Amino acid sequence: MKLTNKYGCPEGLVEVVSNQIHPPKPNRFSVTDVIGPPPIRTLKIEKWDELETDVSEYLWLLLGIGVDYILSSVNVRDNITQYKMSEEIDCSTVVGITDVINGSIIDDYKCTSVWSFLYGEKPEWTAQLNTYAYLLMLDRLRAGGEIIPITKLRIQAILRDWQKSKTYDNNYPPIPFQCSELELWSFEQQEEYIKSRLRDHKENPYRECTAEEKWKSEDTYAVKSEYRKSAWRVLNSIEEAEKWIVDNKKGEYIETRLGVCKRCQDYCSVRSVCPYTKEK
């Protein structure tokens, strides 16, 4: 993968980013790989030398790395930071690094948008931390001795785009930090999830990503008129749009506005070589 620096970021940032970019190994899965769409990992393996990315796309990642570095250097009693795990599962090596283990609690620190919490936690966060919990249980079983089961999974989030002027809203976080407890699956649920994800990667390496994996927004339907530039109303279904026209006696036609695949458009690292993106 070629790393560019189109906006002239400092060389120190370029060096740090270059040290974070590695081609995936065929039979080795990071936790991010496990929960991610199979074609992204497959195309990275096959097209690594054709891919190009810019330092600017990793600036938020650097913020997260900085937080992890600070946490790993702080000695808090009974806390284990940056714990590395590696387990063999269905003939594949699955590796993960937890931010903080505090007895029976796994904490993961994220630098993210405040909207991640206003719209609800991301499902991939729950999958990520449950995968950590499963790997940690296997690690402790293999090591022997006392087994401490995980009882809580928490996201400790630094909200990078928080604004004090919006704290008057009761739903808005009062400070640029949010702690959120995620759903903890049973050991059997965790195992089934991970093994099903590994099967998906092995059996469907070239399948098209689902709408959820593409971060696709919903299609909407705009009620419009020829003589009016803006829409009368924008609704979530064509039935609602048709009913609005009848009820309000306005509008001459309905314009379908297709949802945007945000990951494909702006965030997918293999979008330049993805056959599905090219087709569309």
Secondary structure, DSSP 8 states (H G I E B T S, - for coil): -EEE-TT---HHHHHHHHHH-----TTEEEHHHHHS-HHHHHHHHHHGGG-EEEGGGGHHHHHHHHHHHHHHH---TTEEEEEEEEEEETTEEEEEEEEEEETTEEEEEEEE-THHHHT---HHHHHHHHHHHHHHHHHHHHH-S------EEEEEEEETT--GGGTTSTTS-SSSEEEEEE----HHHHHHHHHHHHHHHHH-TT----TTTTTB---EEEEEETTEEEEEEEESSHHHHHHHHHHHT--SEEEEE---BHIIIII-TTTTT-HHHHH-
